[in-house]
Amino acid sequence: QVQLVESGGGWVQPGQSLTLSCEASGSIFSIITMGWYRQYPVKPREFLATTASNGNRIYADSIKGRFTISRDDVKKIVYLQLKYLQPDDTAVYLCHVDYTYWGQGTQVTVSS
């Protein structure tokens, strides 16, 4: 069984930064892709970024230049650095492994 646990969310003021982490554990031996989505109330999940085992990274246009994805394959952790946060970034941020396993999400709230 595979578990993903996100951390690093919280409340910040506009313009500030956060770094989210997602650690995978359990019966998982090789990971191809790791990535992040976010969930707004009553809306479909929004793709943010993904990183592949070959180093390729893909970002959604909406967050390109503000968010950076990275991963540590030894620790099985994927990170998402969020910069210049705005109130529209308020959402639950979820990670995935190979689009198969998903975390429960971590809340990010941006307000003054």
Buried (B, 14 or more C-beta within 10 A) or exposed (E): EBEBBBEBBEEBEEEEEBEBBBBBEEEBEEBEBBBBBBBEEEEEBBBBBBBBEEEEEBBBEEBEEBBBBBBEEEEBBBBBBBBEBEEEBBBBBBBBBBEEBBBEBBEBEBEE
